[in-house]
């Protein structure tokens, strides 16, 4: 895989430890959901190192000091349904006031191309830093389509956060949207003939919601 300036692949022992448990076929729905939230929080910390801030004055028991705080109405998260829903609470752990939009995409089983079926976004999202959430960046089609849609709605500051990615998905998304910063916890080996990440963890949506 080529090196892309807009791609950050985290390599942190705590994240890797949690992903090892997340991958296991023996990890059941409750633990899987909690791990997705925990890993998302760790990735969020890295992805928001340059979050928009404002200066405030704070009175401590000893003096008044100047301090930076996250700017109000500055952040929106947009999970790609349905698996992206599992990542929302992980972001809200650090940014509880982040607005939430939703984009629904399904993947054609034959062509593997995405199709939109739902979109509801916060008012004023075009002025916010917008984070697209999807645990698996496989072919990259759904992520690229979701970002296309956000750009059509006027969004300019967009980022993508995923837990596990395939090289094919990273390359497709990074090439289609070189202005979008992409953060993934780990990059796996490849996609198989059905468009699933190998070794991956199976279907994230099914494992999050216990549908299989």
Secondary structure, DSSP 8 states (H G I E B T S, - for coil): ----TTEEE---HHHHHHHHHHH-TT--HHHHHHHHHHHHHHHHHHHTTT--EEEEEEE-SS-EEEEEEE-TT-EEEEEEETTTHHHHHHHHTT-TT-EEEEEEEEE-TTT--EEEEEEE--TTGGGSEEEEE-SEESSSHHHHHHHHHHHHTT--EEEEEEEEE-HHHHHHHHHHTTTSEEEEEEE-SEE-TTS-EESS-S-HHHHHHT--
